Structures are given as structure tokens and as C-alpha cells.
Amino acid sequence: MNHPDPTDSATAAHGAGSPTDVAAAARAAGCPVHQAAPAQTVIPSSAVLGPTDSHRKQLWRFMTRRTEFLNECRERYGTRFLLHIKPGLQFFVLSDPDDVRAVYQAPRTSLHCGNSNGALEKYFGNTGIAYLDEGEHLARRRALTRSFKGAAFKRIQDAVEEITIQAVAEWPRDEVIEMHDLVHRWAMNVIREVVFGKVVPSNWDRLLDALMALVEFNTYKTAMLQIDNWSPATKLFMKLMPGTGVKDFWKRRPVVDALLAEAVAERLRIGELGDDMLSVMLAITREDGTQLSGVELRDEMMTMFIAGTVTTVSAVCWSLEYLTRDPEVLGKLRAELDAGESEEYLTAVVHEVLRINPPLPMNLARQVVEPIEIGGVRYERGQLLVPSAELLNNDPVRYPEPEQFRPERFLGSAPGTFSWIPFGGGHTRCMGDRIAVHEIKVMLREVLTHCELGRADREPSTAKPRGPVIVPSNGPHLTLRRRAAVPVHS
């Protein structure tokens, strides 16, 4: 179970009868000496400490040993610190729940997120919700909400069950398989339901194969570079350079774009609109009477097919990794699933997986566009504020022995809004968070109900980057064997 946050009460922080309590009591009694609360000292962002190594060395440590580097910084400089990982860029890492709360609740006019997605522009484009800020972002998010809530959510829930049953039944048995790609293909089919609903495009099989080929780029170290911003000479050089994946990516992207355009044209011919994402987007009309362009439709769909799958796939793979190396937890979970009476422990397992390995360890960076005070620090225009899900979710004060996989932390205790942030928060919180949790639970339930799991790798996986997310280094590689006795209720 989570321990209470020691900063939540004056008693916890100072103890009964402390000077703080005496002052509070005096103010309540109207004592003129203690009536006014002491003013908080605000420091400039230039006073926030951080490592003094060169930009190059900090970037290298951040890219190759991020977890170790960030933990060292937190131990040395506290819950907020400044990194210099690029010349001219001030990158403030925040890991205190109060600071994170302030970032999430800041006015839309003060902090922008659109510029944080530059490395994913190669996938998303730059006209979708991931790039919009202020009023444009609010209007688009409100419009798209219909495809994630109410009847749409119930339809997606039912589809997840069907898609998952079919996927697991088709996976190979009694041989070592690499789980990541299989899970990713399953997740793409789930997002197909979100985007297209019941009117599945006739070209879906080709589109699915093209999407899977495109995201293969995430296996290369070049995946998080802003490759579209390169000069013509650099583009030519990198196309010719073996082992970068760039040439194949640029060849495959137009194929995906053409297939998406074909699917949209087919839907317009059919004219059958519902509560799926494409239908909702086709119905959007701006104040000036215009509708979303083909490029905007493409960018929103690609945002879903990338952001809506890579994160879920990471969580499922980590779940299988932890469960196959912890027989006790696996036994408890399987016993609950076999009984078919509760999902309490399953939910706790998912929450713990998302705590210990949040798919996006660094939350979306917020660029300061109007000076803002957060946690007693005044941040200036152009600076970046980055809530760290990795540091926050693994804070030893709130989660003792944070490196231990212990689902019991969340039995009878819901995750904290600002101390557990695998889905981000504020007005940019993942719109599909409920769908993602449901997906993970259904997949684990189906696999564990029907399969015995054998590990191909004796050693535990380490974390490795795969594009924007973190995944187990070994896949994981598992052998699925048919369970001899499957519960009747399943």
C-alpha cells in the first residue's frame, strides 16, 4: 500500500506542538503577531542547480544511462534540477508532486506542449492534437472526446475482448516467440476500432502491414532524431548510410499516407458515420465553416496509430516480463483470474507495471511562453519544464523499495493523481488512458487463462529505448504452452 505523502499535513512535517502549529493556532485566535502568513520566497530559475558537465556529456548520459543519471541528479540536487543537453536549451526536470500539479494546472497561455513533439513529427505531422495549443487544442480535444467516451467506449471495450481472444488463439505454441511484434500487431487492431469503428476499411490488411513496417524504424537509434529537418545533403548522406533505417522509413511513409487517404475516401463514399474517430473528425466544422483537411485527418489518425499503440505495447511486454520472473505474483494473479470473481489484483498488477516502468519516462515537456512561478521558482520564456514520470513513480519516500515489483502497493489504494503519472496529466493527459488500462488487463487475462509461460532468457531484461518508449531488452522472448485446465467461466 502507498505510504501517505509526508508533505500532506503540517503534523506530519513538523510534529504536534511545533512552531508551525503554534503560529497556526495564534492566527486562528486573531493574534496580531501571527495573523499574516509568512511570504514565500521566490527564486529565479537561474538559482536551480544541476550538473555542470558539458552539453555533450550530459546528453550522452541522458541517452545511454538515463535512469542512473536522473537518480544521481535527484540525490544531489533535489526534486528539481536543470539539465543542459543541448546548447541554448534549459531543461528543468521536476519530480515533486506539488510542482507537477502546478505544471498540469497551469494556464494554457503559460505553458505550451506542441513544440515537445518534434522528434515524432515524422510520424504525427504537425497539424494534429499533439501539436496544438491553447484554444485550438481545447476545441480539437473536445471534439475528439466523443470517440473515447460513452457508447464509443463500450463499443471499444467489446471489440478489445474479441480482438484479444482472436490474437492470442493465433499466436504460436510450444516455440520461442518474440512477443513485442505480436503484441504490437494486436494493439494496432485495437486502435483500428478506435479510428474506424465498425466500418473497417477494405484495405485494412495492407494498411496494417504498412504501419508495422513503418514503426520498425523505432528499432534504430536514429528513431528520435528530427530527420525531416535535416539539410538535403544530410538527408542524402543518411539515406546512403547503412544501419540507420532512414531510407526505408522515407520509402514506407508515403505508402501509409496513401492507404490512409484511400480509407478516408472509401468512408466518404459509403457515408456511414458513427462515433468512431474518423466519423467525428469528418463532422468537425470550424467557426469559419471549414472542415478538417486531408492532412489534418491523416495527422490525427497517425497520432493514434503511433501514440495509441507503442505505449500499450510497452506496458504489456513489461507485464509479461515481471510476471514470468516472479512466480509468487503470477500465482496470485492466476488464482484470481481462475476464480473469476474479482479483478482487484489484476488492476494492482497493471498499476504497478505502469509505476515501475512508465512507457514514457519523461512526460511531455512544457515550454514556458509566459513567465510562471511554480514551487517558489520563477521560470522564464523559452525554458522547458519536464515532469519526470520515472522519478516521480519511483520515489522511495512514496514507494519504499521502488525497484521491487510489488502490486500489493495498490491493493485498497488508488494511484495518486500527481504521484503516479504514466499517462501524463492536465489538459494533455492521454485521452485513451481508460482504453489502455482495459487493453492491458484483457490481454493479461487472456494469455494467463489459456497459456503457461516459459522464459527463453534466464536473466531479467533491462530497459532499452524503442523510439519514444522504453521496452524490455529481450522482447520478452517466451514460450506459450496450452494450459491443461482452463477455468470453465473463461
N, C-alpha and C positions, 0 to 999 in steps of 0.2 A: 504494500500500500504506500502511496506517496506520503512523505513526511510534510507537515504543514510548512509553509513558507515563513521563515523566521522574521521576515520583514513585514508580515501582515498585521502585527499588533505591537503597540508600544510596550506591553508587558513582556512579550517575547524578546523584544530588542533590548529593553533596559532593566526589566525586573520590577516587581512591585515596590513602591516607595522610592523609586529613582527620582532624580531631579526633574526628569521629564514629566513623571506623574504628578509631582508636587506642583509644577508650573501649570499643568493642565487643570488641576483642581483649583488652583488660585484664580485662573482665568474664568473658570465656571462660576466662582464665587464673586466675581467682579473686582478682584484686586487690581488696582490701577498699575501696580508694578509689573504684573504678569499678563495684563489684558491683551496686549498685542503680541502675536506670534512672531518669533524672530524671522527676519527676512532671509530668504535663501540666497546664498552667494552664487552668482552665475559666472562661470569662467569661459574664456574664449576657446574655441576648438583647437587653437594653436597650443593650448596647455595640455591637451590629451596626449599621453605618451604612447610610444610604440617602438619597435626595433629600429635601430639606426643603420642596419646593413644597407648595402647598395640596392637600387631597384632590381637589378638583375638577380642578386642573391635572394631577395625576398620573393620574387616571382618564382624562381626555381624551387624554393622550399614550399611555396604555396601550391605549386603544380604537382610536385613529386611526393611531398610528405605533409600534406595539408593538415591532417588531424593532429599530428605531433607538433607542428609549427603553431597552430592556433592554441592548443592547450598550453604550450610553453608561454605564449604571449599572455594568455589569461592569468596564468600563475604569476607572471612577472609584473603585468601592468593593470590587472583587474578586469572587470566585466566589459569595459570599453577600451579600445586601443586603436591606434592609427597604423595602417599599413601603407607603404609606398611600393606598389607593384607595377607602376607604370609612371614614367616621367610626367609631372604636372597633374597627376590624379591623386586626390586624397580620399582614402578608402577606410572609413570608420566601421569597425566590426563591433556590434552591440550584442550582448548576451545576458542582460539583466531584464527580467520580465517587465519592470516598470518602463524601462527605455523602449522595449519592444511594443508595449501597449501604446506609448506615446507616438511611436512611428506609425503604427496601424491606424491610430485615431486622428492623425494629423490632417489638416485641411487638404483637399485635393489640389489647391492652388499653391501649397507649400512644397510638396514632395511629388515628383514625377517618377513613374516606373518605366515608361516607354523606352527610354534610352538604355535600359538594362538588358534588353533582349537582342543586342547587336549580333552576338555570336549565333543566335538562332534565326536571324533574318533569312539565312539561306534556305530555311525550311518554311518559316511562317510568312515571309514577305513583310511588309511594313504598313499594312492598312487595317489589320485586324485588331481585336480587343487587346492583344498582348502589347500593342504599340500605342494605343490611345490613352489620353489622359484627360482629366477634368470632365467637362460636360460631355464630350464625345464618348469617353469611356463609360460614364454613367448611363447614357442613352443606349449604347450598344449592349451593355451588361443587362439592363432592364429588359431589353427586347429578347435577348437570348435566354433569359431565365426560364421562360415558358417551356423550353425544350429540356429542362432539367428537373422540373417540379411537377407536383400533382399527378395527373393522368400519364404524362410523359415518363415520370419517374417509375410509376407502377409498370408501364409497358416495358421499360428498360430492365427493371428487376426480373420480370418474367423471361425476357429474352436472354438475360445473363444465365439463368438456370438452364435453358435449352442449349445455348451455345457451349456452355461449360460441360454439360453431360456429353454432348457430341464430341467435343475436343478430346476429353480425357479418354473416352472409349476408343478413339482412333490412334492414340499415342502407342508407340511400340512397347511390347512387354518382353521381359527376360533378356534385355540387352542394354548396354550402357548408352544412355542418350544425354545429349547436351540440352538442358531444359530451357535455356534463355530464348532461343529462337522459336521453340514450340509455344512457349507462354506468350511471346510477343505476337505471334500469328493469331492466337486466341484473343488477345486484347484488341487487336485490330478489328476482329469480327464484332466484338462488343461495341467499339466506337462506331462501326458501320451502323449499328442500330441507333445510336445517338444521333448521327449525322443524317442518315437516310430513312430511318424508321422502317415501316413495313414495306415500303416501295424500294426494294433492293435493286440497284442499277443492274442492267443486263450485262454490263462489262465488269461486274464486281470481282470476279476471279482474276481477271487481268490487272485490275487496279490494285488488288491485294498483293499480287506478286510484285508489281511495280513499287508499291510502298515499302515492302520488305526489302527489296533490292536497294532502295534509296537510303533507308536507315542503316544499312550495312556500313555506311560512311562513319557511323558513330564508333566503329571499332578502330578507327585510325586516330593517331594523335593530333591530326590536323582538324578534327571534327569541331573544335570550339574556336577556330580561327575565323575571322570575318573575311572569308575568301572572296566574296563579291566586291570587296573594297580594294582588292589588290590592283596594282597597275597592270596594263596589258602585258608588259614584259614579264612581270612576276607571274601572272596567270599562265603565260606560255611556258615559262620555266617549270612551274609546279605541275602543269599537265604532263610534261615530259619526264618529271622526276618519279621514278618507281617507288612504290610503298607509301604514297600519300593518299590514295583514294580519290584525289581531286578530279582527275579526268573522268572516272566512272560516274562520280556524283553529278558533274555538269552534263553528262550524257543522259543520265537517268531522270533528272528533274523535269525536263520538258515532256518526257513520256508520261509522268504522273500528272502534270498540268493538263495535258491533252485529254487524258482519261477522265479527270475531274470535270473538265468543260463538257465532255461528251455526256457524263452522268447528269449534269445540270440541264443540258439541252433536252435530254430524254425526259426529265421530270417536267420541264415546261411543256413538252408535247403532251404528256399524259395529263397534266393539270391536276393531279391528285395531291392536295396539300393537307397536312395534318399538324401534329405538334412536334415533329422531328425538327432538327436544327436547320436543315436546308429549307423546309417549308417556312419556318419562322423567318429566316433571312430573306426569302423571296417576298415575304409580306411586309418587310420594313419599308416605310416611306418617310423620308425626311421632311422637315418643315417646308423646304423649298420644292417639295413634290418629287424629288429624285429618289431612285431606289439604289440598292447596293449594286456596284458594278461587278463584272465577271471576276476582276482581280480581287475585289473585296470578298466575294464568295469563296474564291479559291484560298485566300489567306486564312479565313476563319476555319474552313474545313481542314486545312493543313495544320493549323494550330491544334485542333482536336486530335487529329491522327498522330501527331508527334507528342505534344504535351499530355494528351489523354491516355497514352499507352506506355511511354518509356518509364514513367513514374510507377505505374501499377505493376509493370513487369519487374522492376527493381524490387518492389515490396514482396511480390510472390516468390521471387528467387531467394531473397533473404529469408523468408519464412521457411522455405524448404531446407535451406542451409542450416538454420538454427535448430529446426525440429529433428533433422537427421543426425545431429551431433549431440542431442540432449534427450536420451530415451525416457527420462522421467517426465519431462514436459510433454513429449509425444504421447506417452501412455495416458496421462491425464486428459489430454485433448481428445484422443481417440475414444476413451471411455465416455466422455461427454457426448461426442458425436454418435456413438453407438447407442446410447440411451435415448437420444433424440428428444430430450425434454427441455434442453436449455442451450443457449449459445454464449453463456457468460464467460466461460474460459476461452472459447474461440475469439470472442471480442477482445479479451485481455491480451491474447497472443498477438493479434493484429496491432493493437495499440503499442505493445512492447516492441514489436518489429519496427514500427514506424518511429518509435522513440530512439532506439539504439542505432538505427541506420536510416535516417530520413532520406528519401530518394534525392532531394535537392538539399545538400548540406548547408549551402548558403542561400538564404532567402533572396527574393528579388531585391536588387539594390535600388534605393530611392535617391534620386538626385535632388538636391536642395535647389529650388527655384526662387524661394523667398526665405530670408534668414529665419531660423526657427530655434527655439530653446527646447531641449529635451534632456531631462535628468540633470538640470543645472549646467548644461553646456550649450553655448550658442554656436550653431553651425551656420556656415555662410554659403552663398550661392556657388553652385558647381561641385560642392563636396558630395560624396556618396555615403549614404547610411545603409549598412548591410546587417540586418538581423541574422544571427548565425543559429540555424536550427540545430546544427551539430553540437555547438557548445551549450545551447540552452537545454536541449533534450538530454544531454549527458552531464548536467551539472551535479556534482557529487553532494551538494547541500540538499537538493530536492530529490535526487535519485541516488541513495547510497549504493556504492559499488556499481557505478553506472555501466561498466563494461560487462556486467553479468546479465545474461538473458533470463529475466525473471518476470513472467507475465503476472504473477501474484501482485505486483505493484498496482495493477489496475483492477483488481477484484474489489468491488464496492467503492471504487474511487474513479470518477471520470477524469480524463486528461484535462489539465489546466489550459484555458484559452491562450494564455501568454507564456506558459512554461512548457508547452508541447506544440510545436508549430510545423509539423511535416507538410501541411497544406498552405503554409503562409498565413496571412491574416489581413484584416481590414478590407477595403474595397477591392483588393486584388486577390483575396483568398480564392483558392481553386473552386470553380463553380461546380465541378464534378466530384467533390470530396465524398459525398454520401454514396455516389455510384462506385467510386474507387474502393471504399471500405466493403461495400456489398460484394463487389467482384472478388476481392481477395478472400473474403470469408467463404463464398460459394466455391471457389477453386480449391481451397484447402479442404473443405468438407468433402468435395467430390473425390479428390485424389486420395485422402486418407481413408475414406469409406471403402473404396474399391481396390486400393493398391497397398502392398507392402513396399517400403522404400529402402533401397540398398545404396550406400555411398560407394562411389568409384574411387574417391580420394580420401585417404586416411587422415590427412592433415586438414584442419579448418581453413576455409577460404579467408583471404584478406580482401580488403576493399580496393576496387580499382575503378577508375573513371570509364564510363562508356557514353561518350557525348556529354550531355548535361547532367547525367545521373551517376550514381555510384552503385556498382553491382558486385556480387561475389566473384572473386578472381577465377574460380574454376567452373563457373556456369550457373548452378552446380551441375556436375555430371552424376546422374542417378540411374539406377536400375529399377524399373517398375515391375512388380510381380503381382499377379492376381491374388487378392485376399481369399482365403479358403472359406471363411464365413462372413458373409455380408449381412448387416442388420436388415431385418425384414422391412422396417419402415422406410429404408432408403429407396 
